[in-house]
Amino acid sequence: MTPEEFRGFVNSQNDSAILGLCLGEDMIPYVFEPEPDKWNTFRDFVSAELGVARNDIRIVGSGRLGFSMKPRMKLKSFSDKSDIDVVIVNSAMFDWLWLALLRAAYPRFPLTQTLGGWLRKRRNEIYTGWLTPLEIRLDLTIHGAKAKPVVEFNARWFNTLKLASQIPPRRHEDVSGRLYRSWEHAELYHLQSLAALRRSLTE
């Protein structure tokens, strides 16, 4: 699908159809089109390393369609300076990380001041059902053994995506990942983004 075809698609289709194209459908992402078999290699690797099902994993944004879905980017084409955005949906992992983070850094004074803005941002993410693990800033030398599960999880997440970034055949900048609690949470987030995209395309 070209950017112009996508404009027409967005204007003519309902939310369900648009979500299917941008998130829900198990399609070959743009970044794997030169070598489609590597999409399964990528998913199998991430699945094995993080302990999630293959169907828990999607690529979204420009890595999926070949052009950016970010509002005001005007459907900019994917390039070797683009990131590949990975969505992982797994309620058990999300809840485990949430509780591990609470055990390590329960959000109450004076810890909230010590940890700074990253904790407030993660709290806002949790409200809408997602987390960006690599934005969690805990230090074992400061927070001690209670932070170890989160630090180890983040190391596994980082290493998995870094190694997985070598699999896609198209050149790119990096692979980033976001963890959602459920597909409903992921869909709500993307619906909000699509609404903003629609507005930007008419400006």
Rosetta blueprint (number, residue, H / E / L):
1 M L
2 T L
3 P H
4 E H
5 E H
6 F H
7 R H
8 G H
9 F H
10 V H
11 N H
12 S H
13 Q L
14 N L
15 D H
16 S H
17 A H
18 I H
19 L H
20 G H
21 L H
22 C H
23 L H
24 G H
25 E L
26 D L
27 M L
28 I L
29 P L
30 Y H
31 V H
32 F H
33 E L
34 P L
35 E L
36 P L
37 D H
38 K H
39 W H
40 N H
41 T H
42 F H
43 R H
44 D H
45 F H
46 V H
47 S H
48 A H
49 E H
50 L H
51 G L
52 V L
53 A L
54 R H
55 N H
56 D H
57 I E
58 R E
59 I E
60 V E
61 G L
62 S H
63 G H
64 R H
65 L H
66 G L
67 F E
68 S L
69 M L
70 K L
71 P L
72 R L
73 M L
74 K L
75 L L
76 K L
77 S E
78 F L
79 S L
80 D L
81 K L
82 S L
83 D E
84 I E
85 D E
86 V E
87 V E
88 I E
89 V E
90 N L
91 S H
92 A H
93 M H
94 F H
95 D H
96 W H
97 L H
98 W H
99 L H
100 A H
101 L H
102 L H
103 R H
104 A H
105 A L
106 Y L
107 P L
108 R L
109 F L
110 P L
111 L H
112 T H
113 Q H
114 T H
115 L H
116 G L
117 G H
118 W H
119 L H
120 R H
121 K H
122 R H
123 R H
124 N H
125 E H
126 I H
127 Y H
128 T L
129 G L
130 W E
131 L E
132 T L
133 P H
134 L H
135 E H
136 I L
137 R L
138 L L
139 D L
140 L H
141 T H
142 I H
143 H H
144 G H
145 A H
146 K H
147 A H
148 K H
149 P H
150 V H
151 V H
152 E H
153 F H
154 N H
155 A H
156 R H
157 W H
158 F H
159 N H
160 T H
161 L H
162 K H
163 L H
164 A H
165 S L
166 Q L
167 I L
168 P L
169 P L
170 R L
171 R L
172 H L
173 E L
174 D E
175 V E
176 S E
177 G E
178 R E
179 L E
180 Y E
181 R L
182 S L
183 W H
184 E H
185 H H
186 A H
187 E H
188 L H
189 Y H
190 H H
191 L H
192 Q H
193 S H
194 L H
195 A H
196 A H
197 L H
198 R H
199 R H
200 S H
201 L H
202 T L
203 E L
